[in-house]
């Protein structure tokens, strides 16, 4: 037994991983179908690389325990037993995160969601939504742990017995079989086999149908963690194509801080801008600003151009028809903490990690900070515990009042709570209110009085949106009854989308930041804003400069990377007469960007480009979908992607090169803290 222990140890680890992978690939994901369409493109390759990891642990453990003696051997055995257990736990956790969030376990994930269990309401709903799968994964991991512990205990007992025998009769043991220790020979043979399997598995990335796209999905947790650590230890460098990248992003290539601006104005002359500013200062009542940030709001499902949508979402439809409606808006990335960044901070996600978690000391001015300086009282109301997304520090920095209560874990209760807070507001102070929903988060479950969650994910999702819409209606009705009904700017936007079953099964998606995760609706409605549907692709980063334009908050330094979606119609006579606010949609828009863990997308009104920032071979392109030409009879599952553009790598080689330059330039800007200069002393 002793001679084969470490081989059996590695085999136990690999067998546990085999069963976990079967559960991952051959059971339904929360979207309702398998996690990939063609399992054979991933499953065998994953087994080989995981065998390499398991046998590496087996070889290393066996080698140390062969060379060491006494307590040192015991300690080494315990260490590698613990590493094996950690490997199984991490693998199972990675599988579940991939199923539910479309991302892998990483250092960024850990730092963002270290306190996720603090919100047992949302965590509980997620767990109950996939309880059997969670429990099955847990059972498999525990079974693997029990197996390895049993093997170790049995083997350690043999080690201890053999040590006693060796001490009592060292000569006879060492000289048995003519001076040849056959047990030692067998032990070294087993270690040699483990080493051969380890090398074979670990190098499979290069010889077993090598594919960078596949590797991004199947890379074991340890590989990703090591890559992240290496990235954090690497000094950011300005590449030769930095200026070209900044220019594509809309920044100033020759400026040390390329995105700093001294005004958000789209006005045509200094006289006009100063007039606007004076008008804002002269207002008796500054407009209230109310944000609806809707959890996991898929743009194609919430498209009000589809008649059935207005039947399901009458309040959102009413709001969209009262102002500017952008059906083709996009988040800066995902998950929710990235949407929070794009909406309030007005910057793109970090190309490699999670911006707010990994670069919390970045110098930047968020929209709530600017509004606070303008005299606004800032409130945020959320149905999700802020620790879930590691938002507590940002709530404290950006808001005067934040609230989360466990009893208000769904959208209607927090809408009712809005009514209470809104009624208590100070009459002489303008209000910025950020209302953050949660019910449309997977698994799309409603309060228990609404009955069980439908088994069909599409039905469950649409039902959750209808519930959310009723909550939006409560807030809108409360504002309509108040004194600021004619002086309130509404902004409604999704924090991000969530890929449906059809999108999960399309292998042509090379990137991890496609429409299925970024496409959200955006509504900007308030007095003076024209009623219009604007199909041009826009971004969450455009919200902050749009709000500043609407409020005439000019002359303030900011670093927003987006552009205002409004264009002010000049009044008759700049310096006299009655002034009437009239905003139109801005006529042009730059390309829209999104980033996520090495992938980026650039969306124009004709082509959506997807590329990996490091690997020039990982590219694809689709025709941008601007009109509801998908299967609208299935509001959640009907959209897959725009038409795939064949031979995209060759056709758009220069575009993809510039995209990578832009990705690296933005990465350098954030890593080197070049959004805003240090404050003057």
Secondary structure by P-SEA (a helix, b strand, c coil): cccaaaaaaaaaaaaaaaaaaaaaccccccccccccccccccaaaaaaaaaaaaaaaaaaaaaaaaacccaaaaaaaaaaaaaaaaaaaaaaaaaaaaacccccccaaaaaaccccccaaaaaaaaaaacaaaaaaaaaaaaaaaaaaaaaaaaaaaaaaaaaaaaaacaaaaaacccccaaaaaaaaaaaaaaaaaaaaaaaccccccccaaaaaccccaaaaaaaaaaaaacccccccaaaaaaaaaccccccccccccccccccccaaaaaaaaaaaaaccccbbbbbbccccccccccccccaaaaaacaaaaaaaaacccccccccccccaaaaaaaacccccccccccccccccccccccaaaaaaaaccbbbbbbccccccccaaaaaaaccccccccccccccaaaaaaaaaaaaaccccbbbbbbbbbcccccccccccccccccccaaaaaaaaaaaaaaaaaaaaaaaaacccccbbbbbbbbcbbbbccccccccccccccccccccbbbbbbccccccccccccccccaaaaaaaaaaccccccccccccccbbbcccccccccbbbbbbcccccccbbbbbcccbbbbbcccbbbbbbccccccccccccccccccccccccccccccccccccccccaaaaaaaaaaaaaaaaaaaaccccccccc
